[in-house]
Amino acid sequence: MGRAIRGITILELMIVIIILGILAALGIPGFIEWKRKVEVENAIKELYSLLQEAKAKAFAEKRVCGLSWDDFTTSFNFTCDNNDDGDIDDPNDELILMKNFTLSFNENFPGRRCTFDDKGFFRGVGGTFWVNNSRADYSCVVVSRTRIRMGKFQNGECQPK
């Protein structure tokens, strides 16, 4: 004799849906936090690379190069001096790249500029870009006269890694 094929009941289906709902409710906040952490780390690494490129180009081409940014610190212009006046503020200076980020950086640079001289040294005392995210392994970039380093922003300062 053959066996009868039995389907699932509506109660069994409802229990499976409830269990999946509970698992999703528990997993979504963790996923959102993980995604934010990855976005912050990627943005910091991209900004670090952009700063390194500006420094290297200034040294290689023996001219002032650097970054300038908008009021919200989401859009950066990588520019090099084209008229030997020692700044990147003139309309005829060479715009190398415009980079837009989906998040906003905090910063403490005077005049919303980070420039490097013809020897590749930072022109100024130093400064930091950071994003407030305690879970990200890299959440800041600190620029000193001779170095650019990534780190973790903690207790109001960038702890280089």
C-alpha positions in Angstrom: 0.0 0.0 0.0 1.1 3.5 -0.8 1.5 6.3 1.6 -0.6 9.4 1.4 1.2 12.6 0.6 0.7 15.1 3.4 1.2 18.9 2.9 2.0 21.5 5.5 -0.6 23.1 7.6 -1.2 26.9 7.9 -0.1 26.7 11.6 3.3 25.2 10.6 3.7 27.8 7.9 2.9 30.6 10.4 5.5 29.2 12.9 8.2 29.2 10.2 7.3 32.8 9.2 7.4 34.0 12.8 10.8 32.3 13.4 12.2 33.9 10.2 10.8 37.3 11.3 12.5 37.0 14.7 15.8 36.1 13.1 15.6 39.0 10.7 14.7 41.4 13.5 17.7 40.3 15.5 20.1 40.3 12.5 19.1 43.6 10.7 20.5 46.0 13.4 23.8 44.1 13.4 24.0 44.2 9.6 23.3 47.9 9.5 26.0 48.6 12.1 28.5 46.4 10.2 27.6 48.2 6.9 28.2 51.6 8.5 31.5 50.4 9.9 32.6 49.2 6.5 31.5 52.5 4.8 33.5 54.5 7.4 36.7 52.4 7.0 36.5 52.5 3.2 36.0 56.3 3.2 38.9 56.8 5.5 41.1 54.5 3.3 40.1 56.4 0.2 40.8 59.8 1.8 44.2 58.5 3.0 45.0 57.4 -0.5 44.0 60.7 -1.9 46.2 62.6 0.6 49.1 60.3 -0.2 48.6 60.9 -3.9 48.6 64.6 -3.4 51.8 64.4 -1.4 53.6 62.2 -3.9 52.5 64.4 -6.9 53.7 67.6 -5.1 57.1 65.9 -4.5 57.4 64.3 -8.0 56.4 67.5 -9.9 58.0 70.0 -7.5 54.9 72.1 -7.1 52.3 72.7 -4.5 49.5 70.2 -4.5 46.7 69.4 -2.1 43.1 69.0 -1.2 40.3 71.6 -0.6 36.8 70.7 0.4 33.3 72.1 0.7 31.5 73.3 3.9 30.1 69.8 4.6 33.4 68.0 4.1 31.9 65.5 1.6 33.4 66.8 -1.7 37.2 67.1 -2.1 39.1 68.8 -4.9 42.6 67.5 -5.6 44.4 70.5 -7.2 48.0 71.4 -8.1 49.4 74.9 -8.4 49.7 75.9 -12.1 51.1 79.4 -11.8 53.9 79.0 -9.2 52.2 81.3 -6.7 52.4 78.6 -4.0 48.7 77.9 -3.5 45.8 75.9 -5.0 43.2 78.6 -4.8 43.3 80.1 -8.3 40.8 79.3 -11.0 43.7 78.4 -13.5 45.3 75.9 -11.1 45.1 72.3 -12.3 42.2 70.3 -11.0 43.4 66.7 -10.9 40.4 65.0 -9.4 37.0 65.7 -7.7 36.0 63.1 -5.1 32.6 62.9 -3.5 32.0 60.8 -0.4 28.6 59.6 0.9 29.5 60.6 4.4 30.8 63.8 6.0 34.2 64.1 7.7 35.0 66.2 10.7 38.2 68.1 10.3 40.4 70.7 12.0 42.4 72.2 9.2 42.5 76.0 8.9 40.9 77.3 5.7 39.5 74.0 4.5 42.8 73.2 2.8 45.5 70.5 3.1 48.5 71.4 0.9 51.9 69.9 0.4 54.9 71.9 -0.8 57.3 71.1 -3.6 59.3 68.7 -1.3 56.1 66.8 -0.3 55.9 68.3 3.2 52.6 69.3 4.7 52.3 73.1 4.8 51.1 73.8 8.3 51.1 72.5 11.8 49.0 69.4 11.2 45.4 68.4 11.1 43.0 65.5 11.4 40.0 64.2 9.4 37.7 61.9 11.4 34.3 60.2 11.5 32.6 59.4 14.7 32.2 55.6 14.7 33.5 53.7 17.7 33.3 50.3 16.0 35.4 51.1 13.0 39.0 50.0 13.1 40.0 53.0 11.1 38.0 56.2 11.6 40.6 59.0 11.2 43.5 60.3 9.2 46.1 62.5 10.8 48.4 64.7 8.7 51.7 65.9 10.2 54.6 67.8 8.5 56.2 64.6 7.2 53.6 61.8 7.6 50.0 60.8 6.9 48.6 58.0 9.1 45.3 56.3 9.6 44.0 55.4 13.0 41.1 55.1 15.3 39.4 58.3 16.7 39.1 57.9 20.4 38.9 60.4 23.3 39.0 63.4 21.0 42.1 62.5 19.1 43.4 60.2 16.4 45.3 57.2 17.7 47.5 56.1 14.7 47.6 52.4 14.0 
